[in-house]
Amino acid sequence: MHQLVNIILAVLLFGFIIFFHELGHFLAARLFGVGVDSFSLGMGPKIIAKKRGDTEYAIRAVPFGGFCAMQGEDESKRELRPGDFTAHAPWQRFFILIAGACFNFLLAFLLGLVLVMQTGVDKPYIGQLMPGMPAEEAGLKAGDRILAVNGSKAVFFRDVSMALRFHAGEPITFRYETPAGEKRTVTVTPKYLKEQDGYYTGIVSAGSMPVKNPAELVYYAAGEVGLNIRMAIQSVRMLVKGAVSPKNLTGPVGIVQAISENMDAARPYGLRVMLLSLFSFGLLLSANLGVMNLLPLPALDGGRALLTAVEAVIRRPLNRKIEATVHLTGFVLLMGLMLYVLWNDIMRIVQHTGF
């Protein structure tokens, strides 16, 4: 029974994030007077559909994905009308195309506000140092505050963890401040620990700290979004470089499974912790969806926005037939990738359950 509830909650969370993304496109289209033919949550056959004005609102059978179909996105079939998407200025179309990702970042920020209010923040203070580890040998001490990691400002202690994750074994430069207010810079080379199968500096967090005022609340909520965006970008970068195998990619099925496992881990601590766990996963997913949709690839919002920006620069429309072919090719490749990821998800679940 618990497993079924977990799956329902995961699907609802995933569906809400996608709904919020498509809502961004929808509201931006309405703002500029672009007609919306269909606003759908989910894919596949319609379960419920209702038409209001010129727009059909639908819930579809497959609870992953969704779309906001705008009027006249492919104007090659007929003459342009005032409400057509392609009849609008490039800057308006660009804004409509990136609005979905912007709404994902907005949702991530709102979830971040809740999490920071409820759980506090892992500010980048050193709580203790593991004896004989590189950080202690470099002169870092408990109570020091990490100001920057490899030249990038440290907002959270997780900025240190992220450097270890994406630059395993590489020297890390810390700029830090002592309790006396003295600022210093030191370079630490992480040590590989066989027992933990990973690289460590020996720095231990001081733990979660409460947020004192509304300005801090907004600052750290925005920082949560920024951290997740940077993690998503770094993950894509490592995938492109070949440092991460495509087999590690996770799709909707794998995400639902991960959320379910997270909920199981949080259940012994009560409803509050379960909800916060769900919100934390929602923040991560929403920020990641925003980043992935902005990638400049055909069929994605980022690819379409890039071509729209090119139109604005050259001040003339692109060949719509060629553009449509590019996006169709990208869509086919994207569907192929999704099937590959789905297969990986299923294989992981089969191996995990032992079937």
Disulfide bonds with the S-S distance in Angstrom:
none
